[in-house]
Amino acid sequence: MRSIRTALVLVAISPAAAVAQRPTTPARPPLATPVYRGFTPGISYRAFVERARALADSDVVRCQTSPRTAQVMECGVVIRDPDDASRFYLSAHFVEGDADVVAFYDSAGFGDKRGVPLVDRTKHELARLFGRPRPIGKSGWEWRYGRRAVRLNWRGRGSARWVSITLMDRDVMDRISRYAKAAKSRKS
């Protein structure tokens, strides 16, 4: 008799316990980190240099620290991706050892007609990698991943075109305030 009573009590309270433990909103899967040519927003200095050296096109990775603190640094190098032989000027800005900005720069069409295809090819590649973009202005696209983002910007003059692909991490970017002086207010 006691075991039947215990079983009835357990059955009676178990659905209520299950409902009480159920989250009120469904859990979202974590946002994926965007990856472009092996680089990500927030990449560590060490990982950046290793990947950049592997892709360097007979160039040396050059870095310069801030004159105020060694916690802020910029690096750059010309790279050639072995998958499709694309050449870029690659640069990154680091705060406390992590990249807040990683940027790829390319240009074409100086005296020939390769500029417009460069922009079209880059747009197609990024849309394939990251999905549908969010337009920003007349010559830019953006993909957001929480506090991280990928931006494509392009400019042109005549047949020449310049493109930049920028990977940004706003959490790392916020750390720069520890090292940058506040701007002085201007008198009007």
C-alpha positions in Angstrom: 0.0 0.0 0.0 2.8 2.4 0.9 4.6 1.7 -2.4 1.4 2.5 -4.4 0.9 5.7 -2.6 4.6 6.7 -3.2 4.2 5.8 -6.9 1.0 8.0 -7.2 2.7 10.9 -5.5 5.7 10.6 -7.8 3.6 10.5 -10.9 1.5 13.4 -9.7 4.5 15.7 -9.1 6.8 14.6 -11.9 5.1 16.5 -14.8 5.0 19.7 -12.6 8.7 19.3 -11.9 9.5 18.8 -15.6 7.5 21.9 -16.5 9.2 23.9 -13.7 12.7 22.9 -15.0 11.9 23.7 -18.7 13.5 27.0 -19.8 11.0 29.7 -20.7 12.7 30.5 -24.0 14.4 28.0 -26.3 18.2 28.0 -26.1 19.8 29.6 -29.1 22.8 27.9 -30.6 26.0 29.9 -30.2 26.8 32.2 -33.1 29.4 30.8 -35.4 32.7 32.7 -35.7 33.2 33.9 -39.3 36.4 32.5 -40.9 37.9 34.0 -44.0 41.0 32.5 -45.6 42.0 31.0 -42.2 41.6 34.2 -40.2 38.9 35.1 -37.7 38.0 38.2 -35.8 39.7 38.1 -32.4 42.5 35.8 -33.6 45.5 35.7 -31.3 48.7 37.4 -32.4 50.6 34.1 -32.4 47.9 32.3 -34.6 47.8 35.4 -36.9 51.6 35.4 -37.4 51.8 31.7 -38.0 49.0 31.8 -40.7 50.4 35.0 -42.3 53.9 33.6 -42.5 52.6 30.4 -44.2 50.8 32.5 -46.8 53.4 35.3 -47.2 54.4 35.9 -50.8 58.2 36.5 -50.5 57.4 39.1 -47.8 58.1 39.4 -44.1 55.4 40.0 -41.5 56.1 43.5 -40.2 54.7 44.6 -36.8 54.9 47.9 -35.0 53.9 48.5 -31.4 52.2 51.7 -30.2 54.6 54.3 -28.9 52.6 54.5 -25.7 52.2 50.8 -24.8 53.3 47.4 -26.1 49.7 46.2 -25.6 48.6 47.7 -28.9 50.3 46.6 -32.1 49.7 46.6 -35.9 51.1 44.0 -38.4 51.0 43.7 -42.1 52.2 41.5 -45.0 51.4 40.6 -48.6 49.9 37.1 -48.9 49.0 34.7 -51.7 46.4 32.1 -50.9 47.5 28.7 -52.3 43.9 27.7 -52.9 43.1 30.2 -55.6 46.4 32.3 -55.9 44.6 35.5 -54.8 47.0 38.2 -53.5 46.1 40.5 -50.7 47.7 43.0 -48.4 46.8 41.6 -45.0 46.9 43.8 -41.9 45.7 43.4 -38.3 45.4 45.5 -35.3 46.0 43.9 -31.9 44.9 44.8 -28.4 46.4 42.8 -25.6 47.4 40.0 -28.0 44.0 39.6 -29.8 43.0 41.1 -33.1 40.2 43.6 -33.0 40.5 44.1 -36.8 41.9 41.9 -39.5 41.7 43.4 -43.0 42.4 42.1 -46.6 43.0 44.7 -49.3 43.1 44.1 -53.1 42.9 46.2 -56.2 42.8 45.7 -60.0 41.9 47.4 -63.2 44.7 50.0 -63.6 44.8 50.3 -67.4 42.8 47.2 -68.0 39.3 45.9 -67.4 40.0 43.5 -64.5 38.6 45.9 -61.8 34.8 45.2 -62.1 35.3 41.4 -62.2 37.4 41.7 -59.0 34.5 43.3 -57.2 32.0 40.8 -58.6 34.1 37.8 -57.8 34.7 39.0 -54.2 31.0 39.7 -53.7 30.1 36.2 -55.0 32.7 34.5 -52.8 31.7 36.3 -49.6 27.9 35.7 -50.2 28.7 32.0 -50.8 30.7 31.9 -47.5 28.5 34.0 -45.2 25.1 34.1 -46.8 22.9 37.0 -47.6 24.6 40.3 -46.8 23.2 43.4 -45.1 23.9 46.4 -47.3 25.8 49.4 -45.8 25.7 52.5 -48.0 26.2 52.3 -51.7 29.4 50.3 -51.7 29.4 48.0 -48.7 28.0 44.8 -47.3 28.1 43.5 -43.8 27.5 40.1 -42.0 26.9 40.2 -38.2 27.8 37.5 -35.7 26.8 39.0 -32.4 29.7 41.4 -31.5 31.8 40.2 -34.4 31.3 41.2 -38.0 32.6 40.9 -41.6 32.5 43.9 -43.9 33.1 44.2 -47.6 33.7 47.7 -49.0 34.6 48.6 -52.6 35.5 51.8 -54.4 36.2 52.6 -58.0 37.5 55.3 -60.3 37.4 54.6 -64.1 38.2 50.9 -64.6 40.2 50.7 -61.3 38.6 49.0 -58.2 39.7 48.7 -54.6 38.2 46.1 -52.2 38.6 45.6 -48.5 37.4 42.7 -46.5 37.4 43.5 -42.7 36.9 41.1 -39.8 36.0 42.9 -36.6 35.7 41.9 -33.0 34.0 44.6 -30.9 34.7 42.9 -27.6 38.4 43.2 -28.3 38.0 46.6 -29.8 36.4 47.8 -26.5 39.7 47.1 -24.7 41.5 49.9 -26.5 39.9 52.4 -24.2 42.4 51.3 -21.5 45.3 52.6 -23.6 43.9 55.5 -25.7 43.6 59.0 -24.3 40.2 60.6 -24.5 40.0 63.3 -27.2 40.2 66.8 -25.9 37.0 68.8 -26.4 37.2 71.6 -28.9 36.2 75.2 -28.0 33.6 76.7 -30.2 
